[in-house]
Amino acid sequence: YDDMQTIAKHIKDRRVVIVNFEEMPQDIAQRMVDFLSGAVFALDGVPKKVSGATFVFSSSQVDLEGNIMGDEGFAKSNASANGNDFPAFNFFKK
């Protein structure tokens, strides 16, 4: 949890943070994704899922392009293509 505050500080300082939650229990990883998503949301950013348990967190000052995973787990070229500018990520979805 101490790491989450450090990561949130990096996001606040307008740095891009990539976090892989693969080795964590799902319930703890979900809490951390929720916490970091809130930090990103406060800076008008949108968290992006790039693979199974890997996420990119950044402020609105960063424009990311490429194959970003959508809510359904399929690659999309634009994370808000589904009309949801602040998607909720759920590790329990396949």
PyMOL CGO cylinders between C-alpha atoms (Angstrom):
from pymol import cmd
from pymol.cgo import CYLINDER

trace = [
    CYLINDER, 0.00, 0.00, 0.00, 2.95, 2.33, 0.56, 0.3, 1, 1, 1, 1, 1, 1,
    CYLINDER, 2.95, 2.33, 0.56, 3.87, 1.75, -3.08, 0.3, 1, 1, 1, 1, 1, 1,
    CYLINDER, 3.87, 1.75, -3.08, 0.43, 2.93, -4.16, 0.3, 1, 1, 1, 1, 1, 1,
    CYLINDER, 0.43, 2.93, -4.16, 1.01, 6.34, -2.57, 0.3, 1, 1, 1, 1, 1, 1,
    CYLINDER, 1.01, 6.34, -2.57, 4.37, 6.60, -4.31, 0.3, 1, 1, 1, 1, 1, 1,
    CYLINDER, 4.37, 6.60, -4.31, 2.80, 5.62, -7.63, 0.3, 1, 1, 1, 1, 1, 1,
    CYLINDER, 2.80, 5.62, -7.63, -0.01, 8.15, -7.10, 0.3, 1, 1, 1, 1, 1, 1,
    CYLINDER, -0.01, 8.15, -7.10, 2.62, 10.84, -6.47, 0.3, 1, 1, 1, 1, 1, 1,
    CYLINDER, 2.62, 10.84, -6.47, 4.28, 9.98, -9.79, 0.3, 1, 1, 1, 1, 1, 1,
    CYLINDER, 4.28, 9.98, -9.79, 0.91, 10.29, -11.54, 0.3, 1, 1, 1, 1, 1, 1,
    CYLINDER, 0.91, 10.29, -11.54, 0.31, 13.62, -9.79, 0.3, 1, 1, 1, 1, 1, 1,
    CYLINDER, 0.31, 13.62, -9.79, 3.73, 14.77, -11.06, 0.3, 1, 1, 1, 1, 1, 1,
    CYLINDER, 3.73, 14.77, -11.06, 2.48, 14.04, -14.61, 0.3, 1, 1, 1, 1, 1, 1,
    CYLINDER, 2.48, 14.04, -14.61, 4.55, 10.89, -15.11, 0.3, 1, 1, 1, 1, 1, 1,
    CYLINDER, 4.55, 10.89, -15.11, 3.27, 7.82, -16.91, 0.3, 1, 1, 1, 1, 1, 1,
    CYLINDER, 3.27, 7.82, -16.91, 3.14, 4.75, -14.66, 0.3, 1, 1, 1, 1, 1, 1,
    CYLINDER, 3.14, 4.75, -14.66, 2.86, 1.17, -15.89, 0.3, 1, 1, 1, 1, 1, 1,
    CYLINDER, 2.86, 1.17, -15.89, 1.89, -1.36, -13.22, 0.3, 1, 1, 1, 1, 1, 1,
    CYLINDER, 1.89, -1.36, -13.22, 1.70, -5.13, -13.54, 0.3, 1, 1, 1, 1, 1, 1,
    CYLINDER, 1.70, -5.13, -13.54, -0.57, -6.65, -10.88, 0.3, 1, 1, 1, 1, 1, 1,
    CYLINDER, -0.57, -6.65, -10.88, -0.10, -10.23, -12.11, 0.3, 1, 1, 1, 1, 1, 1,
    CYLINDER, -0.10, -10.23, -12.11, 1.63, -11.57, -8.99, 0.3, 1, 1, 1, 1, 1, 1,
    CYLINDER, 1.63, -11.57, -8.99, -0.92, -10.10, -6.55, 0.3, 1, 1, 1, 1, 1, 1,
    CYLINDER, -0.92, -10.10, -6.55, -4.06, -11.66, -5.16, 0.3, 1, 1, 1, 1, 1, 1,
    CYLINDER, -4.06, -11.66, -5.16, -7.04, -10.42, -7.20, 0.3, 1, 1, 1, 1, 1, 1,
    CYLINDER, -7.04, -10.42, -7.20, -8.81, -8.70, -4.30, 0.3, 1, 1, 1, 1, 1, 1,
    CYLINDER, -8.81, -8.70, -4.30, -5.75, -6.62, -3.40, 0.3, 1, 1, 1, 1, 1, 1,
    CYLINDER, -5.75, -6.62, -3.40, -4.98, -5.86, -7.05, 0.3, 1, 1, 1, 1, 1, 1,
    CYLINDER, -4.98, -5.86, -7.05, -8.58, -4.70, -7.58, 0.3, 1, 1, 1, 1, 1, 1,
    CYLINDER, -8.58, -4.70, -7.58, -8.33, -2.31, -4.61, 0.3, 1, 1, 1, 1, 1, 1,
    CYLINDER, -8.33, -2.31, -4.61, -5.08, -0.90, -5.96, 0.3, 1, 1, 1, 1, 1, 1,
    CYLINDER, -5.08, -0.90, -5.96, -6.48, -0.46, -9.46, 0.3, 1, 1, 1, 1, 1, 1,
    CYLINDER, -6.48, -0.46, -9.46, -9.46, 1.36, -7.93, 0.3, 1, 1, 1, 1, 1, 1,
    CYLINDER, -9.46, 1.36, -7.93, -7.18, 3.62, -5.87, 0.3, 1, 1, 1, 1, 1, 1,
    CYLINDER, -7.18, 3.62, -5.87, -4.90, 4.50, -8.80, 0.3, 1, 1, 1, 1, 1, 1,
    CYLINDER, -4.90, 4.50, -8.80, -7.89, 4.95, -11.12, 0.3, 1, 1, 1, 1, 1, 1,
    CYLINDER, -7.89, 4.95, -11.12, -9.23, 7.53, -8.65, 0.3, 1, 1, 1, 1, 1, 1,
    CYLINDER, -9.23, 7.53, -8.65, -5.90, 9.35, -8.70, 0.3, 1, 1, 1, 1, 1, 1,
    CYLINDER, -5.90, 9.35, -8.70, -5.92, 9.39, -12.50, 0.3, 1, 1, 1, 1, 1, 1,
    CYLINDER, -5.92, 9.39, -12.50, -9.55, 10.51, -12.58, 0.3, 1, 1, 1, 1, 1, 1,
    CYLINDER, -9.55, 10.51, -12.58, -8.73, 13.45, -10.27, 0.3, 1, 1, 1, 1, 1, 1,
    CYLINDER, -8.73, 13.45, -10.27, -6.21, 14.60, -12.91, 0.3, 1, 1, 1, 1, 1, 1,
    CYLINDER, -6.21, 14.60, -12.91, -8.74, 14.21, -15.75, 0.3, 1, 1, 1, 1, 1, 1,
    CYLINDER, -8.74, 14.21, -15.75, -6.96, 11.15, -17.06, 0.3, 1, 1, 1, 1, 1, 1,
    CYLINDER, -6.96, 11.15, -17.06, -8.22, 7.70, -17.96, 0.3, 1, 1, 1, 1, 1, 1,
    CYLINDER, -8.22, 7.70, -17.96, -6.58, 4.48, -16.78, 0.3, 1, 1, 1, 1, 1, 1,
    CYLINDER, -6.58, 4.48, -16.78, -5.85, 2.05, -19.59, 0.3, 1, 1, 1, 1, 1, 1,
    CYLINDER, -5.85, 2.05, -19.59, -5.56, -1.72, -19.46, 0.3, 1, 1, 1, 1, 1, 1,
    CYLINDER, -5.56, -1.72, -19.46, -2.79, -2.88, -21.78, 0.3, 1, 1, 1, 1, 1, 1,
    CYLINDER, -2.79, -2.88, -21.78, -2.92, -6.61, -21.05, 0.3, 1, 1, 1, 1, 1, 1,
    CYLINDER, -2.92, -6.61, -21.05, -4.36, -9.09, -18.56, 0.3, 1, 1, 1, 1, 1, 1,
    CYLINDER, -4.36, -9.09, -18.56, -3.16, -7.47, -15.33, 0.3, 1, 1, 1, 1, 1, 1,
    CYLINDER, -3.16, -7.47, -15.33, -1.04, -4.60, -16.65, 0.3, 1, 1, 1, 1, 1, 1,
    CYLINDER, -1.04, -4.60, -16.65, -2.33, -1.04, -16.58, 0.3, 1, 1, 1, 1, 1, 1,
    CYLINDER, -2.33, -1.04, -16.58, -1.09, 2.37, -17.69, 0.3, 1, 1, 1, 1, 1, 1,
    CYLINDER, -1.09, 2.37, -17.69, -1.97, 5.25, -15.38, 0.3, 1, 1, 1, 1, 1, 1,
    CYLINDER, -1.97, 5.25, -15.38, -1.40, 8.83, -16.54, 0.3, 1, 1, 1, 1, 1, 1,
    CYLINDER, -1.40, 8.83, -16.54, -2.86, 12.30, -16.28, 0.3, 1, 1, 1, 1, 1, 1,
    CYLINDER, -2.86, 12.30, -16.28, -4.73, 14.04, -19.08, 0.3, 1, 1, 1, 1, 1, 1,
    CYLINDER, -4.73, 14.04, -19.08, -1.42, 15.62, -20.12, 0.3, 1, 1, 1, 1, 1, 1,
    CYLINDER, -1.42, 15.62, -20.12, -0.41, 12.32, -21.75, 0.3, 1, 1, 1, 1, 1, 1,
    CYLINDER, -0.41, 12.32, -21.75, -1.88, 11.10, -25.02, 0.3, 1, 1, 1, 1, 1, 1,
    CYLINDER, -1.88, 11.10, -25.02, -1.48, 7.35, -25.51, 0.3, 1, 1, 1, 1, 1, 1,
    CYLINDER, -1.48, 7.35, -25.51, -2.15, 5.57, -28.78, 0.3, 1, 1, 1, 1, 1, 1,
    CYLINDER, -2.15, 5.57, -28.78, -1.87, 1.99, -29.90, 0.3, 1, 1, 1, 1, 1, 1,
    CYLINDER, -1.87, 1.99, -29.90, -3.56, -1.26, -29.01, 0.3, 1, 1, 1, 1, 1, 1,
    CYLINDER, -3.56, -1.26, -29.01, -5.05, -0.57, -25.61, 0.3, 1, 1, 1, 1, 1, 1,
    CYLINDER, -5.05, -0.57, -25.61, -7.23, -3.26, -24.06, 0.3, 1, 1, 1, 1, 1, 1,
    CYLINDER, -7.23, -3.26, -24.06, -10.89, -2.37, -23.64, 0.3, 1, 1, 1, 1, 1, 1,
    CYLINDER, -10.89, -2.37, -23.64, -13.26, -3.40, -20.84, 0.3, 1, 1, 1, 1, 1, 1,
    CYLINDER, -13.26, -3.40, -20.84, -13.94, -6.66, -22.61, 0.3, 1, 1, 1, 1, 1, 1,
    CYLINDER, -13.94, -6.66, -22.61, -10.22, -7.51, -22.88, 0.3, 1, 1, 1, 1, 1, 1,
    CYLINDER, -10.22, -7.51, -22.88, -10.01, -6.89, -26.63, 0.3, 1, 1, 1, 1, 1, 1,
    CYLINDER, -10.01, -6.89, -26.63, -7.50, -4.47, -28.11, 0.3, 1, 1, 1, 1, 1, 1,
    CYLINDER, -7.50, -4.47, -28.11, -8.93, -1.13, -29.18, 0.3, 1, 1, 1, 1, 1, 1,
    CYLINDER, -8.93, -1.13, -29.18, -7.18, 1.78, -30.81, 0.3, 1, 1, 1, 1, 1, 1,
    CYLINDER, -7.18, 1.78, -30.81, -9.09, 4.24, -28.63, 0.3, 1, 1, 1, 1, 1, 1,
    CYLINDER, -9.09, 4.24, -28.63, -9.97, 3.48, -24.99, 0.3, 1, 1, 1, 1, 1, 1,
    CYLINDER, -9.97, 3.48, -24.99, -13.09, 5.66, -25.07, 0.3, 1, 1, 1, 1, 1, 1,
    CYLINDER, -13.09, 5.66, -25.07, -14.40, 4.10, -28.29, 0.3, 1, 1, 1, 1, 1, 1,
    CYLINDER, -14.40, 4.10, -28.29, -17.07, 2.34, -26.26, 0.3, 1, 1, 1, 1, 1, 1,
    CYLINDER, -17.07, 2.34, -26.26, -18.45, 5.69, -25.10, 0.3, 1, 1, 1, 1, 1, 1,
    CYLINDER, -18.45, 5.69, -25.10, -17.22, 5.22, -21.55, 0.3, 1, 1, 1, 1, 1, 1,
    CYLINDER, -17.22, 5.22, -21.55, -14.55, 7.80, -20.74, 0.3, 1, 1, 1, 1, 1, 1,
    CYLINDER, -14.55, 7.80, -20.74, -13.82, 6.27, -17.31, 0.3, 1, 1, 1, 1, 1, 1,
    CYLINDER, -13.82, 6.27, -17.31, -14.04, 2.51, -17.59, 0.3, 1, 1, 1, 1, 1, 1,
    CYLINDER, -14.04, 2.51, -17.59, -14.17, 0.35, -14.49, 0.3, 1, 1, 1, 1, 1, 1,
    CYLINDER, -14.17, 0.35, -14.49, -11.69, -2.48, -14.60, 0.3, 1, 1, 1, 1, 1, 1,
    CYLINDER, -11.69, -2.48, -14.60, -12.59, -5.79, -13.12, 0.3, 1, 1, 1, 1, 1, 1,
    CYLINDER, -12.59, -5.79, -13.12, -10.02, -8.55, -12.78, 0.3, 1, 1, 1, 1, 1, 1,
    CYLINDER, -10.02, -8.55, -12.78, -12.79, -11.13, -12.60, 0.3, 1, 1, 1, 1, 1, 1,
    CYLINDER, -12.79, -11.13, -12.60, -13.85, -10.49, -16.20, 0.3, 1, 1, 1, 1, 1, 1,
    CYLINDER, -13.85, -10.49, -16.20, -12.10, -12.69, -18.73, 0.3, 1, 1, 1, 1, 1, 1,
]
cmd.load_cgo(trace, "trace")
